[in-house]
Amino acid sequence: MMKQQLEKHTVPIWQIKSKTSTYRAKIPIAITIFKDNSLFFAENENLDVFGYGETQGNAMLDIKLHILHFYQYYQKLNKDDLVGKAACLREAYKGLLTEEHLCR
């Protein structure tokens, strides 16, 4: 039986919103989107992160939440306490986003 070829396309993330803040990507974060069976998947191999959902929009929202989580997580860690893949990921997430401060 031949395995189904998955159609993939890439979209950029420029902005991630949380409940309290908005973060802007310093450079676009390339996200690969594909559908497998009834779910959409969004992934970025360089950041070792993925999201999924029943729609492409839900998959994008899920991956944005994961990117923000890991961005904040790696900011708290001391680089001297990390080795291997974790040290590489800390560097990949370092400086990835900037928090926007809106003037009111």
Rosetta blueprint (number, residue, H / E / L):
1 M L
2 M L
3 K L
4 Q L
5 Q L
6 L L
7 E L
8 K E
9 H E
10 T E
11 V E
12 P E
13 I E
14 W E
15 Q E
16 I E
17 K E
18 S L
19 K L
20 T L
21 S L
22 T E
23 Y E
24 R E
25 A E
26 K E
27 I E
28 P E
29 I E
30 A E
31 I E
32 T E
33 I E
34 F E
35 K E
36 D E
37 N L
38 S L
39 L E
40 F E
41 F E
42 A E
43 E E
44 N E
45 E L
46 N L
47 L L
48 D L
49 V E
50 F E
51 G E
52 Y E
53 G E
54 E L
55 T L
56 Q H
57 G H
58 N H
59 A H
60 M H
61 L H
62 D H
63 I H
64 K H
65 L H
66 H H
67 I H
68 L H
69 H H
70 F H
71 Y H
72 Q H
73 Y H
74 Y H
75 Q H
76 K H
77 L L
78 N L
79 K H
80 D H
81 D H
82 L L
83 V L
84 G H
85 K H
86 A H
87 A H
88 C H
89 L H
90 R H
91 E H
92 A H
93 Y H
94 K L
95 G L
96 L L
97 L E
98 T E
99 E E
100 E E
101 H L
102 L L
103 C L
104 R L
